Amino acid sequence: MELAYYSDYAVRLVNTEEPARNKDALTSVEAVRDLFGGEASQMARRATDADVTRFRSVRARLRAVFTAADAGDQTHAVDLLNSLLLEFPVSPQISGHELLDDEGRPRWHMHLADHPSNATAGYAAIAAMGLAFHLTEFGADRLGLCQAAPCRNAYLDTSTNRSRRYCSDRCATRANVAAYRARKRLETERSASTGRTADTSQESTTPTDR
């Protein structure tokens, strides 16, 4: 498994909150456990009510990384991510017992070992390391926040020309429709203004009956 895959852990956690809409899906231990998915059930089972608050704290720090990167401040984004890596270290290990090739031999790959004291530490370590691999492989400018206000969900740009601006096709469509309507509204206003200007000009040049 590519270690950059783990960067999805960071995106998943950040997007449990929609600050502009005052929405937060991270409100219970069940929500915490759902973040782990099916591949880390052992770690998820460690989650307790105390992890809800701890996860929110890590979420805020991960969002700060995306915010800095989205604003073009790559150095600050890296500094913030490094602080997470120092606080939540991981132990990379070679794994392969669960993946076999056609001849029954292990398909060796790197795996982030799980030795944390609590569920938050385990998740934070994986999310931070995955995001670090993604950043160093593809660039800090590949970390973004959706431009379709008020969304602001985090995303990882994997496009070939670094052109991604939205977290989903839905947001992209919504933004394009809004931009189209804004252009049509501006054209209508300009047309109306031009018509009023022409009328005023015509009135000023019309001879007055004596």
VMD Tcl script that draws the C-alpha trace (Angstrom):
set ca {
  {0.00 0.00 0.00}
  {1.30 3.45 -0.91}
  {1.84 5.49 2.24}
  {0.30 8.53 0.52}
  {-2.97 6.61 0.73}
  {-3.13 7.47 4.41}
  {-3.51 11.17 3.54}
  {-7.22 10.42 3.11}
  {-7.38 10.08 6.89}
  {-6.59 13.78 7.18}
  {-9.17 14.82 4.57}
  {-11.80 12.59 6.17}
  {-11.31 14.15 9.60}
  {-11.13 17.77 8.44}
  {-14.34 17.38 6.46}
  {-16.38 16.29 9.46}
  {-16.84 20.00 10.11}
  {-18.35 22.77 7.99}
  {-17.42 25.95 9.89}
  {-19.24 28.36 7.57}
  {-22.46 26.38 7.96}
  {-21.92 25.80 11.69}
  {-22.17 22.04 11.18}
  {-20.15 19.39 13.00}
  {-20.57 15.66 12.39}
  {-18.00 14.72 15.03}
  {-20.34 14.58 18.01}
  {-20.11 11.02 19.33}
  {-17.73 8.13 19.84}
  {-19.57 6.32 17.03}
  {-18.64 9.16 14.67}
  {-15.02 8.80 15.76}
  {-15.03 5.08 15.07}
  {-16.59 5.59 11.63}
  {-13.57 7.68 10.61}
  {-11.27 4.67 10.80}
  {-13.14 2.68 8.18}
  {-12.97 -1.08 7.98}
  {-9.17 -1.36 7.86}
  {-8.46 -0.24 11.41}
  {-11.22 -1.83 13.46}
  {-8.83 -2.67 16.30}
  {-7.81 0.95 16.67}
  {-11.41 2.12 16.33}
  {-12.49 -0.11 19.20}
  {-10.17 1.82 21.51}
  {-12.16 5.02 20.95}
  {-13.96 6.46 23.97}
  {-16.05 9.56 24.62}
  {-12.85 11.40 25.56}
  {-11.60 10.98 21.99}
  {-14.37 13.20 20.61}
  {-12.76 16.31 22.10}
  {-9.24 15.12 21.25}
  {-10.22 14.42 17.63}
  {-11.68 17.92 17.31}
  {-8.39 19.38 18.46}
  {-6.42 17.39 15.89}
  {-8.98 18.33 13.25}
  {-8.41 22.03 13.87}
  {-4.66 21.57 13.48}
  {-5.04 19.59 10.26}
  {-7.40 22.22 8.83}
  {-4.76 24.83 9.63}
  {-2.32 22.88 7.43}
  {-4.77 22.92 4.51}
  {-5.59 26.60 5.12}
  {-1.93 27.61 5.01}
  {-1.26 25.53 1.90}
  {-4.37 26.89 0.18}
  {-3.22 30.44 0.94}
  {0.17 29.73 -0.64}
  {2.11 29.76 2.63}
  {3.87 26.45 2.10}
  {6.49 26.98 4.80}
  {3.84 27.55 7.44}
  {1.89 24.50 6.24}
  {5.00 22.34 6.57}
  {5.81 23.75 10.02}
  {2.29 22.94 11.23}
  {2.48 19.44 9.80}
  {5.92 18.85 11.32}
  {4.56 19.73 14.75}
  {1.91 17.03 14.33}
  {4.51 14.50 13.19}
  {6.63 15.20 16.26}
  {3.69 14.89 18.63}
  {2.20 11.81 16.98}
  {5.04 9.59 15.67}
  {4.47 6.36 13.78}
  {6.37 3.09 13.30}
  {6.57 2.07 9.64}
  {6.68 -1.69 9.14}
  {6.83 -4.04 6.17}
  {3.63 -6.02 5.78}
  {2.26 -8.46 3.24}
  {0.78 -11.46 4.99}
  {-2.75 -10.50 3.92}
  {-1.82 -9.84 0.25}
  {-0.61 -12.70 -1.91}
  {0.43 -12.75 -5.55}
  {-0.68 -15.37 -8.10}
  {1.93 -17.80 -6.77}
  {0.93 -17.39 -3.16}
  {3.88 -15.19 -2.21}
  {3.41 -12.08 -0.04}
  {3.10 -8.74 -1.78}
  {5.34 -6.75 0.50}
  {4.38 -3.15 1.18}
  {4.89 -0.46 3.79}
  {2.38 -0.23 6.59}
  {2.04 2.27 9.43}
  {2.09 0.24 12.64}
  {-0.43 0.94 15.35}
  {1.11 1.39 18.81}
  {-0.66 4.45 20.24}
  {-1.91 5.00 23.76}
  {-5.38 6.03 22.56}
  {-7.49 6.19 19.41}
  {-6.77 9.88 18.77}
  {-3.01 9.37 18.84}
  {-3.29 6.48 16.42}
  {-5.49 8.32 13.96}
  {-3.49 11.55 14.18}
  {-0.23 9.70 13.53}
  {-1.60 8.01 10.42}
  {-3.27 11.18 9.11}
  {-0.19 13.35 9.62}
  {2.21 10.84 8.10}
  {-0.04 10.21 5.13}
  {-0.41 13.94 4.52}
  {3.36 14.37 4.83}
  {3.99 11.72 2.17}
  {1.42 13.32 -0.12}
  {2.89 16.79 0.38}
  {6.47 15.74 -0.27}
  {5.56 13.63 -3.29}
  {3.15 16.01 -5.03}
  {3.78 19.45 -3.47}
  {2.14 21.62 -0.82}
  {0.08 23.37 -3.48}
  {-1.81 20.09 -3.94}
  {-3.52 20.64 -0.57}
  {-6.57 22.83 -0.99}
  {-9.87 24.03 0.38}
  {-13.01 24.05 -1.76}
  {-13.60 27.40 -3.47}
  {-17.38 26.91 -3.63}
  {-18.34 29.03 -0.64}
  {-19.49 28.30 1.96}
  {-18.19 24.72 1.59}
  {-14.44 24.98 2.34}
  {-13.98 21.21 2.51}
  {-10.40 19.97 2.27}
  {-9.22 18.08 -0.80}
  {-6.04 16.65 -2.32}
  {-5.41 17.79 -5.88}
  {-4.31 14.85 -8.02}
  {-5.09 16.47 -11.37}
  {-2.36 16.44 -14.01}
  {-2.32 20.23 -14.41}
  {-2.84 21.26 -10.78}
  {-6.19 22.76 -11.69}
  {-8.50 21.41 -9.02}
  {-10.44 24.06 -7.08}
  {-13.39 22.17 -5.63}
  {-13.84 19.23 -3.30}
  {-16.43 17.50 -5.50}
  {-18.22 17.62 -8.84}
  {-21.29 18.83 -6.99}
  {-19.48 21.89 -5.65}
  {-17.85 22.54 -9.02}
  {-21.26 22.53 -10.72}
  {-22.76 24.76 -8.05}
  {-19.90 27.26 -8.40}
  {-20.15 27.29 -12.20}
  {-23.90 27.87 -12.08}
  {-23.44 30.70 -9.58}
  {-20.75 32.28 -11.76}
  {-22.97 32.00 -14.85}
  {-25.89 33.64 -13.07}
  {-23.63 36.41 -11.81}
  {-22.38 37.09 -15.34}
  {-25.94 37.18 -16.73}
  {-27.03 39.49 -13.93}
  {-24.11 41.83 -14.65}
  {-24.90 41.81 -18.38}
  {-28.53 42.67 -17.63}
  {-27.50 45.51 -15.33}
  {-25.07 46.88 -17.90}
  {-27.68 46.64 -20.64}
  {-30.21 48.47 -18.50}
  {-27.63 51.11 -17.60}
  {-26.70 51.59 -21.26}
  {-30.39 51.96 -22.14}
  {-30.91 54.59 -19.46}
  {-27.81 56.49 -20.64}
  {-29.07 56.46 -24.22}
  {-32.50 57.71 -23.18}
  {-30.97 60.53 -21.15}
  {-28.73 61.51 -24.05}
  {-31.67 61.54 -26.43}
  {-33.73 63.73 -24.12}
  {-30.90 66.25 -23.78}
  {-30.60 66.68 -27.55}
  {-34.34 66.88 -28.39}
  {-35.35 70.47 -29.42}
  {-37.76 72.16 -27.02}
  {-41.07 73.28 -28.55}
  {-41.53 77.05 -28.41}
}
mol new
graphics top color blue
foreach p $ca { graphics top sphere $p radius 0.5 }
foreach p [lrange $ca 0 end-1] q [lrange $ca 1 end] { graphics top cylinder $p $q radius 0.2 }
display resetview
